[in-house]
Every structure is written in C-alpha cells, then in structure tokens.
Amino acid sequence: MINANILKIASNTKYYGLKNIYTHRASVKNKKCGDIIKIELSIKLNKIKEMRYETSSCIFCQASASILSDKINLFTIKTLKKDIDNMLLIMRGDNKLPNKYMSFKELLNIKNLGRYDCIMLPFNALIKALKV
C-alpha cells in the first residue's frame, strides 16, 4: 500500500509542466519499469534557480520530482554527484539523512528500497542535464 503522504507529495504540481525556457534539459527513461521524466533547468551563475518537469511515471518518481524541483536551490552543482551517490546508503540506513534531504524522508527509507530506481529517476535526469 502506498503511503498517503507520498500521494500528497506527488500531488504538488507547482513545477509540473515544461515551459521551454531553460539553460539545460534532459529526458531519462527507467529501463526497469518504463517511467519517463523530462526536466528543464534554469541556471544562473553556476546555481540552479529552477527545475520544471513532466513525467509518465509511478507515484514514487512523481513525488521525488516534486520534492526535487521544490528544493532544487538546496543543491549545488559542485556536490550534486556525491550527494546522489550517497542516497542508496541513506535509503539502506547505512548513512544518516542530512538536513537538506529531510523533505525526502518519506521516500528515502528501507521500505521503499525496491523503488530506488523510480525515486532516483529525477536525480538521474538532473545529472544528465548537467553532464556531471
């Protein structure tokens, strides 16, 4: 059963919908389940100012994209790859969840480990768009 909080997170569509106003963009498909996400980024002075997205995906990918687009200003391009590499350890419970990831608490836990690829799809699109 899907957690009601995850449904609530996924229903936040403030940044849903591409506007064709971007400095970087990417499209990524999850080869395991077929989820697809497209993102547009607006970057100024090496800082991500806005992320917009569209998905054809499960609720976990939608929730992850919603949180990521809302909190994108907390991430720096310089540390992004290292932060993302750390997420599997966080999800397994091997590493503590840093404060900047607290919004992802509902998603990044051991009970959702089977949906890791779905949750990470927006992050993979971000990496692809930034070429890091």
N, C-alpha and C positions, 0 to 999 in steps of 0.2 A: 504494500500500500504506500502511496506517495504521501509524504508529509504535507499537511495543509500549509505550512509556512513556505515550503518550496513552491507550491502553487501560487501563493500570494506574491512571492518574489518574481516569479516568471510573468505574472500579470502586469507588472510595472513596465509599460511600453514607452516611457518618456523618450528613450533614444532609439526606438524601433523605427525603421524606415530610412532608406538611403536617400540623400538629398543631392548627390552628385557634386558635392562641394568638399573636396578632400585634397590632402597632400600625399597620402598613402592609402592604398586599398589592397584587399586580398579576399580570396574565396577559398574555402577549405572544405573538404568532404571527409567524414569519418568512414574509413573503409570497412569497419566492423558492422556498423548499423545503417549507414546511408545518410546520417544527419549532414546537413549542409549549412554553412554560415558564410555570409558576405559581410565585410566590415569596411568602413571608411574612417580614416583618421585625419584630424586636423592638427598639424604640428607647427609650433612657432618657437623659435629659439631653443631647439632641441628638447622641447617639453610638449607632451601630448595634451592638447587642450580639449579635444572632444573625440568621442568614438560613437559612431552610429552603426547599426547592424540590421540585417534581415536574416531570418533562419527558416529552414524547413527541417525541423528537428524535434527531439523529445523535450520534455519539460525540464530536464536537468541541464541541457545545453541552453535553453531559453533563460533559465534562472541565472546561470553562470554569465551569459552575455549581458543580462540586465544589470547584474551587480557590477561586472567589469566596466561597462560603459558609464555607470553612475560614479564609480570610484577611480576612474582612469587617471585622474590627476594625482593620486597617491603613488603611482608607479613611475619610476624613472627609466628612460631608455637604457641607461648605463647598467642598471642592476636587474633589468627585467628577466633576462635569460636565467640568471642564477636563482631568482625568486621562483620562477616557474619550475625549474629543476627540483626545487625544494618541496614542491606541493605534494608529490607522491609520498614523501617521508612524513609530511604533516598528516596526510589522509590515513596512513597506516598507524599513526600515533607515535611514530619514532621521533618526530620533532614537534615542538610546541608551536601553536599558531601565533605568528607575530600580530601585533596590534593592527597593522594595515590590512590584514586579511580577515579581521573579525566579522566583516559582512558576509564572508564566505563560510562561516561556521556551520550553517545548516547543510552545506554541500560537501565540505571537506572533512568527512569523518568516515570511519571504517565501514559503517553500514552502507555507504554509497560507493565503496571501492569498485564494485562491478560496473559502475557507471563513470569511472575515471575518465575514459576517452571522451565521453559526452560532455562532462564538466570541463575538460581541458580544451575542447574544440575552439572556443573563443580566444583562448590564450595562444593556441597554435596559429590561428589566423593573425593575431597580433604580431607574433614572431615573424611570420611570413611577410606581412606588410612592411615591417621594419627591417627585414633582412638581417636579423641578429642571430 
